[in-house]
Amino acid sequence: MDYTTIIGLEVHVQMQTKTKIFCGCSTKFNPDNPNVQTCPVCLGLPGSLPVMNRHAFDLAVKTAIAINCQIARFTKWDRKQYYYPDLPKGYQISQYDLPFSHDGWLEIVVNKETGEKKKIGIIRAHLEEDAGKNTHDETGRGHDSQVDLNRAGTPLLEIVSHPDLRSAQEAKEYLEELKLLLTYLEVSDCNMQEGSLRCDANVNVHIHRDGQKIATPLVEIKNLNSFRNVELAIEFEADRQYRQWQQDGKTFGQVNKETRGYDAVRNITVAQRSKEEAADYRYFPDPDLVPVTVEEAYLQNVIQSMVEFPAARRTRFIQQYQLSNYDAAVIIDQGVVFADFVEHVARICGDGKQACNWVTQDVLREMNDRKLTIEGFPIQPPVLGEILKRINEKKITIKSAREIFLNLLNSADPSTINVARIDQIIQEQGLSIVADSGQLETVIVAVLAKNQKAVADFKGGKPSAAGSLIGQVMRELKGADPATVRELLLKKLAE
Amino acid sequence: MSIIGATTGELLSRLERGELTSVELTTAYLDRIAQQDDRVAAFLTVNGDEALQQAADVDRRRQAKQPLGALAGIPVAVKDVLCTKGLKTTCASRMLANFIPPYDAHVVTQLRNADAILIGKTNMDEFAMGSTTETSAFKTTRNPWDLGRTAGGSSGGSAAAVAAGMSPLALGTDTGGSIRQPAGFCSVVGMKPTYGRVSRFGMVAYGSSLDQIGPFANDVNGAALLAQVIAGHDCRDSTSVNAPVPAYSQTVNQPLAGLRVGIAKEHFVEGLNPEVEQALRAALQVYKSLGAEIKEVSLPHTSYGVAVYYLIAPSEASSNLARYDGVHYGHRAAQFSNMIDMYATSRGEGFGSEVKRRIMLGTYALSAGYYDAYYLKALKVRRLIRQDYDKAFEQIDVLASPASPNPPSKIGEYSANPLAMYLEDIYTIGANLAGLPGISVPAGFTEAGLPVGLQLLAAPFEEEKLLRAARMYEQATQWQGKRATL
């Protein structure tokens, strides 16, 4: 079995505007109260007219720039016509031959260890309105289907990639990088469960046979509602196409493009309809909307107000904090709030590497164990930064810092988690590093006196006996630095 | 002087002087409708109770010396293609036979703000598709001058309501001549403003790039006042133009010095009725006598106008009418076997034959493989037609022509030949394709006593000039004083 999988993705992203793209209705996800976020415009009532939401256009331009697209100086709106109950006007306002952006790329990391990257070409990104949602009776009792138009008119950005992806894994990486970028830009929350990110995959395989490359017919897979399913569906579909080719020998061009749906329960793709019978959408320019012209000054404005993109931030973290490719990716891929958290801690404690380690290990572990989000984590950067700062200032040991961290985390009253409380715990539990060697020496002498057998063992050639002695000293003097204790103790034993 | 048949200006001054109340006035028109409309069939809905309440409210506020709008107490009939909150808006179609909009069209809001009385909703060709008001699913409006003939269309109900003295003012819509042609047929004044001058919000769309709302009145002054009330920018219509509205009613009586009246040589073609041509020539003589200069211009692409229009308007219509699918509102078939059948049967039952014809024409013109040859080509020729007018208006102020090549048609005359009906639009269509303002004013009668309309067109946003030129002609002739006798 020697073939390469060829994948292009069409991603639909609901943009986080307060109001819909052509009317003033709310875009809130509100499935429990159907048809309350509607007006004559998004209901498609006779005589209603669309008016473009400028904010939606701005967000779309911002995204297109972030995926390195060319922005068209002149763009227009077209009607895509088909009948479906969730489409109240009988057409969707979309963009056909003059999309607002085209020809870009998104870089993905194909190897997290080496940081190896690959550019995935973007054919176009265009804006359109979302349709409503049909709910069908699935009890089999044949009740009426219902339509909820709360979603109708939500701004959608459709991003179409070139068929540059070569594996299901790459497809997943592309989606994850895109999602990360969109959340960084605050364009979308990309919640696949709520439908704010939807994806169709165009898949075929190139079979290598006797130095020849044989392409199988193209298939579009729909109903992909999680990144994991995208991966599974593509893997299944590539293998299915290979087996199909072994059976019938049909190649690209001999069969029309087919649409298949992914059945997650059975992990298979199922034929839906052949594009041969697909509708003629009869696109034409929407006479109700005026074309949009984009000025250079406007574009410069958008570019200047842009945040740092995830890819650039990854590179900077590697350099600035001496992180590995892997560690930088772990931080950045957690999202903008997480990365901001790390940098905030780093600013306070003065050691980026240390901040990265603590947040990716201690904070991330506790977040996962306690099912917390970074926004809801009880110890925020101002407090965590101060704990770490005390390690760097040699006021407490790393071990004591962990104790303080857990102590704060377990506080019954989160409002008591503050910088003052750190010092209070240090005080109460005697965690201050004992820099006074006189005090240390007194304790060591006392411990040695109490443990004659261990001292004899050590002197008799059992170095491990020192461990229990150090442990006892540490128990007596909580704030003592273990290295110093060890050093002084060995010195005493050698006397 | 009688209320029925009086001009808007006369009625307004009598109301202002306290010689007449709005309730008396509205009652007189409602009585007239009750007496005459079973013969004329201009109205689909008479809004009697609400009209009288509005009138009483205006009277009360006038009594209390509160500020009142520009049309305070004056009845206005509204074409049934304009949404009226809480009042049935049917587009004369079975599809919307029971549709009650939850909102007012922008122009209806403007009427309410001007304290006008919404006296009723007028008959029309179904979804404004037709030139005779015979495609209405409910009734055929008759010409008040000859009940055996049509009132024109598609705004035939509004034109006939004014001509029959059932309302001093009315609103219509004009996509290919649907205000100007029925105004000519009924010997009233009707104006189509520049595309973008009046918001289309709440006007049920037929051909969105051509549709425009405009006034009917029994004199130019009335039309100027109503135009002024409805014009202006509205942020809910992206194609509405944000430019100040001149006070048309203030300037309309000022004659234009050095007026240049153009005639297009392409307008004198076979098919132009000799009596209509004679009326036009006489009108040109009137302008000459008023000191105007008559200039011949050329509009070389005139002969393509009808073809271009009957590609663009049905294309847009096929899309605009897709929403009437029986899913969310409007007619839904009582019986169907599946979803596709529900669409097909509901639409099959809900639409009349002319609407179906235009939906099919438009669907065909937009289909893959035909788009370039039909729709796209039509858009290109449309631009050439616009250029013809731009060039012409460098030399002239207004372009004069008949409103239509023939006098009012007999009822049923075109029922077997829709193409012949389409060809009657030759003089009016250009203004829609080019987005120009146009007006039709009464220009006399044929020997058989049938009205003839004079159409004037002007450059975009030159409504003020157009109204003043129309008023000059009206003042110099006696046609405005003629009223149909029923």
Chai-1 contact restraints between the chains, C-beta under 6 A:
chainA,res_idxA,chainB,res_idxB,connection_type,confidence,min_distance_angstrom,max_distance_angstrom,comment,restraint_id
A,P40,B,Y103,contact,1.0,0.0,6.0,A-B,restraint_1
A,G44,B,R323,contact,1.0,0.0,6.0,A-B,restraint_2
A,P46,B,V204,contact,1.0,0.0,6.0,A-B,restraint_3
A,G47,B,C83,contact,1.0,0.0,6.0,A-B,restraint_4
A,G47,B,G202,contact,1.0,0.0,6.0,A-B,restraint_5
A,G47,B,M203,contact,1.0,0.0,6.0,A-B,restraint_6
A,G47,B,V204,contact,1.0,0.0,6.0,A-B,restraint_7
A,L49,B,F201,contact,1.0,0.0,6.0,A-B,restraint_8
A,L49,B,D237,contact,1.0,0.0,6.0,A-B,restraint_9
A,V51,B,S238,contact,1.0,0.0,6.0,A-B,restraint_10
A,R79,B,S319,contact,1.0,0.0,6.0,A-B,restraint_11
A,Q81,B,S319,contact,1.0,0.0,6.0,A-B,restraint_12
A,Y83,B,Y343,contact,1.0,0.0,6.0,A-B,restraint_13
A,P85,B,V327,contact,1.0,0.0,6.0,A-B,restraint_14
A,P88,B,H328,contact,1.0,0.0,6.0,A-B,restraint_15
A,K89,B,R323,contact,1.0,0.0,6.0,A-B,restraint_16
A,G90,B,A322,contact,1.0,0.0,6.0,A-B,restraint_17
A,G90,B,R323,contact,1.0,0.0,6.0,A-B,restraint_18
A,Y91,B,S319,contact,1.0,0.0,6.0,A-B,restraint_19
A,Y91,B,A322,contact,1.0,0.0,6.0,A-B,restraint_20
A,D280,B,S367,contact,1.0,0.0,6.0,A-B,restraint_21
A,D280,B,A368,contact,1.0,0.0,6.0,A-B,restraint_22
A,R282,B,L366,contact,1.0,0.0,6.0,A-B,restraint_23
A,F284,B,L366,contact,1.0,0.0,6.0,A-B,restraint_24
A,P287,B,S208,contact,1.0,0.0,6.0,A-B,restraint_25
A,P287,B,S209,contact,1.0,0.0,6.0,A-B,restraint_26
A,P287,B,E316,contact,1.0,0.0,6.0,A-B,restraint_27
A,D288,B,S208,contact,1.0,0.0,6.0,A-B,restraint_28
A,L289,B,S238,contact,1.0,0.0,6.0,A-B,restraint_29
A,V290,B,S238,contact,1.0,0.0,6.0,A-B,restraint_30
